[in-house]
Amino acid sequence: MTAIEEDRDAVRFVVASAVPLAQDRLAHMGYLSVGNDHFATRWFTPSREVLRYYERFAASIEAMVLQSARAVRVPWEDALLEFLRRVERTELEWWLYGSGALAVRGLDVEPRDLDINVSDALEAGRAFDDLLITPVERMNKWVAKYTGRAFCHAIIEWLSEPLAEHDDVAAPHEQGPFIAGQLEEVHWRGHRVRVPPLLAQLRVSEQRGLTERAALIRSALGR
């Protein structure tokens, strides 16, 4: 069940589930536990678009949870093709990171979602306006200044203006500002896709304890 919750000059979307697996996945996707088996988005400023975003959120949240739980296949290729189709009409600079960046290289991974660094989060929001499940948000005390999330076949999530204080010049993160000069280009289904170097993604996998993924990357590096 979902609902819109209002509090003075702010609103948020709430989803309720008594299923432990769904609760785990909602928390994993960044929704905040607010008690009594309820999870919520961050509070955001009301606008005339709220109802439209909420309708997309309510229509998508079950598929998002099932995909995150790997209870259904994630059609990430269709989501990426839609992303590419839309950004080709914009001036956005961007790169794909996370599991999606490994998948387009041909590594045997199945992304749960697509993670993308974009040059302008608000422009990305305009390109995906009909697919947004929450408004593009300016963040506080996070790794980047802005984030946005849409759903089309799969979750498409982006950030922009990652903060240098959360990065490392000597060992740059795959989504951070210092990796930008080291990006590589792969060809995928007739498109050119910029991705971080495998060494950066190996560091992330090792830091997160993703041993199988790290092994796949090491194997790819050795080819």
Secondary structure, 3 states (H helix, E strand, C coil): CEEEEEECCEEEEEEECCCHHHHHHHHHCCCEEEECCEEECCCECCCCCHHHHHHHHHHHHHHHHHHHCCCCCCCHHHHHHHHHHHHCCCCCCEEEECHHHHHCCCCCCCCCEEEEEECCHHHHHHHCHHHECCCCEECCCCCEEEEEEEECCCEEEEEEEECHHHCCCCCCCCCCHHHHHHCEEEEECCEEEEECCHHHHHHHHHHCCCHHHHHHHHHHHHC
